[in-house]
Amino acid sequence: MRTRPLKVALLGCGVVGSEVARIMTTHADDLAARIGAPVELVGVAVRRPSKVREGIDPALITTDATALVQRGDIDVVVEAIGGIEPARTLITTAFENGASVVSANKALLAEDGAALHAAAEKYGRDLYYEAAVAGAIPLVRPLRESLAGDKVNRVLGIVNGTTNFILDKMDTSGAGYSEALDEATALGYAEADPTADVEGFDAAAKAAILAGIAFHTRVKIGDVHREGITEVTAADIASARRMGCTVKLLAICERAADGQSVTARVHPAMIPLSHPLASVREAYNAVFVEAEAAGQLMFYGPGAGGSPTASAVLGDLVAVCRNKLGEATGPGESAYTRLPVSPMGEVVTRYHISLDVADKPGVLAQVATVFAEQGVSIDTVRQQGKDGEASLVVVTHRAPDAALSGTVEALRKLDTVRGVASIMRVEGE
């Protein structure tokens, strides 16, 4: 074993960063044995130096992150500050000054991953980011390495623990969205400002990263169709239950049947209770990967939190340190296919549409005519009426999303349709 330690700099010492530092200290001997050399934490960049950080030598604390990554003797920089800037500049500066990087920054990778990979390649460094997608769940490395010889056609999963907790509580307790969100906040699953989670931004960033790796093409967060869960109601959950389904916020990345394009989307969807993803409870994540040779693979586990995310960071740290000792680098960006990302309107899916309609003869015929004119086939219809008002629930067969959207617009123009109560896609057949 080499006795001279590999030097590590840590950017950020919040929930994840502090746990990384703790594990590096408490598991130092094991990490050294697994890497083949000891690792030494030589600096921790923070914004508030006066805060007490248990287990971290105050002499390591600095507010000058730029000077830390410019030292020239750092082997690996662990970036755990999040956001676009200054993280992007600090990472590229680390590459320029001889360090490889381990990051948990999904927003930056989804926005500017191509440029970061290019910088890593230019300077002969590693860029690893297992923790950016699904916490402790090994997912990035299996896609980049284990399935590198296979053809991945679909990635489908629950990649945000906060929204899964909220939807699970709505399903199991009958709570409304606001009540479930309040409980998630009280338990620490939701941030004070939950927008990134409940509006689907977090899941969309992860979908962009997964699609890029799975399909060997460049996908940015702006390419991902995004819908959140704020409009999901208790009535939607109840309607799904009557269909033998539950509601989940899904990230879906697919290769087109002709192999000439890909799609990436995040939105709530009804899935059958028989589907394995339906049983993913509370704040857990689960991702299905469908590959030609390997078939269906499922990855399941805690998708967030200090300890799970730190586990993924430390796994990357071990891999990068081993590469350093071997004077090699791991896999970089693979974007050789250069496949275009198709718009949501071209995605073929099913819909569950709930309408408030007049309770009188001929309404169903009018609604059915609209679907027929738009080229959308109806699978099932359920109608209930009382005192001149009725509800009509239509579940369609698969059709292009644009056709289904056109159908909804046409339905709104019917005099007999009082309103569109809810619209939701149906997945996981």
N, C-alpha and C positions, 0 to 999 in steps of 0.2 A: 504493500500500500504506500502511496505517496504521502509523505509527511507534511509537505508544504500545502497549506489549505487553499481551497478555491474561495475567492472573495465574492460576497454577495451584498448588493445594495438593495434596500427596500424603499419603494416610493409609496407612501401612505401607510398609516398605522391605525386604521379604523377596525371595524369588525373582522374583516378578512386579514388585513395586514398584521394586526396584533396576534392573530391566531397562527399565522405563518411564522412569526418570530418565536412564539412560544414553542411550537413543534420543532423548529430548528434547534432550539436550546435543549428541550427535554429528550429529543430523539437523536441528539448529535452523534452518538456512537453508532447507532444503527444506520443513519444516513451515510456516515463515513464508510462503513463496511459495504454498503450497497453501491456507493459511488466509486470507491477505490481511493478516496482522498477525503480529508475533513473539509467541511464547509464552514466559513466564518462570516458572520454578519458584521460588516464593517461600517455601516451607516444606515440611518433611517430618516428619510425626509418627511417632515410633517408641517402642517400650517400653524398648529398651536403648541409650541414647545413647552409651555408651562404645565400642560396636562400631565398628570401622573400616569405612567405606563408601566404597570407591574411586570417585572421580569426582564425589562429592557434597560440596559446600562444607559443612564442619562448622557454619558459622553458620546454615545452614538447618534444622538438626536441632532438634526440640523433643519433649518428652514430653507437652506439653499440647495434645492434639488438639482439645479443645473450644475453647480460645482461638484456635487456628488457623482453625477454620471459622467463628468468630464475628467475624473481623476486619472484615468488611464490604467489603473491597476485592478479595476473591477472585472471579474469574470462573468457574472450574471446579474442583471438588474431585474428585480421583481416589481412590476408596475401594478399597484392596487389602489390608484387614486380615482380612476374612472373619468368619464367625460372625454371631450375631444382635445381641448387644450387646457393645460400645458402637456398633457400626456403624449400627444403625437410628437411634439418637438423633443421632449425628454427621451422618448424611445429612439428616435432617429439619431439624437446626439449620443446615446449609449452605443448604438451600432458604430458610429464614427470613431468612438473612443475605445473600441475593442471588446465591448460587452455583448453577450447574447441577452435576449429578453424573454421573460415569462410574464404573460399578461392575463388579467381577468376582465379586460375591457371590451365588452361586447359592442357597445355603441361605436367606439372608434374602429374596431375591426370591421363592423358592418358598413361603416361609412367610407373608410379609407384603407381597407385591408390590402388592396393591390399595391398601393404606394409603400406601405410598411414592408410587405414581402419583397418588393423591389429593392428597398434600402438594405434589408437583411442580406439579400443575395449579393448586392454590390460589395458589401464589406465582409462577406463570408461569415455571417453570424446566424444563429438560430432565432426563430420567433415561434414560441409555443404558447397555446392559449386554450388548453382543455377546460379551464375554469370559466371561460367566457360563455359557455353554452348551457350546461345543465348541472352545475354544482359538482357534486362528487361522482356523477355518473360518467364512466368512461365512454365517450361518444366520438369526440374529435379524433383521437388516435385510432380507434377502430376504422373510422371512415378514411383517414389519411393513409393508414398503413395496413391493417388487417384485411381490408376490402379493396386494397389498391389493385389487385388483379381481377376483380369482379366488376360487373356493371350494375350500379345502383339505379333503380328506376323510380323509387318513391321513398320519401321520409315523411312520416306522419307521427305527430306526437303532442303531448302536453309538456310545454317547456317553461311555464310560469306557475310557480307554486301559489302565489297570492290569489290569482284568478281561479285556480283549481279549488283552493280552500273555500272561496266565496260561493262558487257554483255548487260545490259539494254540500255546503251548509244549507243553501237554498233548496237543494234536492232532498236532503235527509230530515230537515227540520221544518220545512215549509216557510222559512223566513223570506222576507223580501230582500232585494239587492242592498238597500241601505243598512238594514239590520245585520246582514252577513258581513258587509264591509266594516261596520263598527266592531264586530267581534274579531275580524281579522286584524284590525288596527290594535285593539286591546291586547291581543296575543303576540303582537310584534311581527305578524306576517305581512302587514301592509304599512307602507311609509306614511308619514303625516300628509304628504302629497302623493296619493297613489296613482296619479295620472299615467305614468310610464307603464305601470302594470295593467290597470283596468282598461286603458284605451288601446292596449295591444302593442305599444312601442317596444317594450322589452322583448316580447315574443317575436316581433317582426325582425329585430336585430339578430336574434338567434337563428331565425329561419333563413336570413340572408347568408349567414356564415355556413349553416348546414348545407344549403343548396349549392353554394360555391364549391364546397369540398366534395359533396356527393356526385355532382355532375361535371366537375372539372371545368367550370366556367366562372366568370365573374358576375356575382350578384350583389347589388348594394341594397341598403335598406329601402331606398326609394323605389326599387323594383318590386317590393313586396306589397301586395294588397293587404290592407290592414283594417280590421274592425274590432272594437273592444266589446266589453260585456255590460256596459252601463245601461243598455236598452233591454237587457234580458229581464223578464218579469217572472213573478211566481206563476202566472198563468202559462207562460212558455214552458216552465219546468213541469207543471201539471199536465200540459198537453203532450209533452215528450213522454211522460210516464204512461199516459194512456196508450201511446204507441209502442210501449215496451222499450223506450229509449231514455237516455239521460243527456244533459247538455254539458259540453266541454268546450273550452277555448282551445282550438287546434292550430298547430303550425303544420302546413301541408306543402311539401315540395315535390314536384312530379316532373318526370321526363315525358314529353309528348309521345304518343303511340308511334309516330313516324321517326322519333329520335332527333328531330330537327329543331326542337325548342324545349324550354323548360318553363314551369310556372312556380311561383312561391306566394303563399297567401296565409293570412292569420285571421281567423274569424270564429265566432261561436257556431257550434253545429250540434245537431242531434245525432247520437250514435247508439246503436242497439245495445241493450244491456248484456248481450252475449259477446260483445267485443271486449277484448282484454283491457282496452283503455277505459272502459266504463267503470271498472273496479278500482281505478287509481283514485285514492281518497286524499282528502285534506291537502297539505302543501307539497305532496309528492309530484314528481315528474316521471314521465314514461315516454319513450320514443320507439316507434316501429321503423325498421329499415328493411326494405324489400329489394333484394338483389337477385340477379338472374341465376347464379350458381348457388349462392348461400341460402336463398329462399327468404323467409321472414325471420328477422331477428328482433328481439325486444330488449331494450335497456331501461332499467327502472331503479329509482332511488330518490333520495332527498336532493332537490334541485337548487337549494339556496341555503344561506346560513353560514356563519363564520367557519365552523369546523369542516362541514362538507366541502365548501369552496376551497378552504386551505388545503384539504387533502388533494384536490386536483392540482393546485398550484405546486405543492411539494412533489407530486408525481412528475410534473413537467421539470421541476428544478433538478431532480435526480437524472432525468433523461438528458437535459442540456449539459449538466456537469459531466456526465459520462462522455458525451460528444466532445467536450472540451479536452478531457484527458486523452481521447483518441485522436485529437486534432482533426475532427470531422464535424459535419453538420447533418442535422436530420432533414426530413422532407420539407421542402418549401412550398410555394404556391404551385398548384397544378391547374392551369386554365387553358389548356391546349384546345379544348373543344370549341370555345368561343360561341357557345349557343346563345341565341337571343332569348330574352325573357318575355313570354307572351302576356298580354294584358288580361285582366280578370274576365273581361267579356268573352274570351275564347275558352275559358275553363268550362268543362262539362260537369254538371253537378245536379243534385236534386234539391227541391225546395219544399218546405212546410209553410203554407200561407194560411193565416187565420183572418177571415173577413167578417165584419159586422154588416149584415144585409137585411133588407126588408123581408118580413115573413109573409110571402105571398107567392102564388103559383108563377112559374116561369123564371124565377131567379136563378135556379141551378142551371137551366138551359142557357141563359144569357152568359153566365160565368163560364160554362163549358165552351161556348162559342168563342169567347175571347181567347181561351187557352188554345183552341184549335187554330184560330187565325194566326196566332203567334208561333205555331208549330211545336207546341209543348204538349206532350201526352200526359194525361192525368192517371195516376196510380190508384188513389183512393180518395173518397169524399165522405165527410161526416157533417151532418146538419142537425142543429137543434134550434127550436123556435118557441117563442112565447110572447103573447100580447103584442103582436105586430112586429116584433124584432127577432132576429135570428143570428146565429153564428154559423159560419161555413168554414170548415177546415179542409184544405186541399193539399194532398201530397202528390208531387209530380214524379214522373220518370226522369231519367237523366236527360239534360238538354244544355246547350250553351248558356252561360250565365247572362249574356246579353239578351237572349230570347226571353229568359225568365224575368229579367228586369223590365223588358218591354211589356210583358204580360201584366206585371204589377201596375205599370203606368196606365195601361188600357183599362184595367179593373177600376182604378180610381175614378175614371170618367163615367162609369155606369151610374145611372140615377138610383138603381136599386142597391148599390154598394154604399153603405153609410161610412165605412172607413176600413182601412187595413190595420187590424189589431196587432199583428206581428208577422215577421218574415224571418225564416231561419233555414239555413241549408241543412241537408241530411247527408251524413257521411258514414264511412265504415261498413259498407255493405259486405 
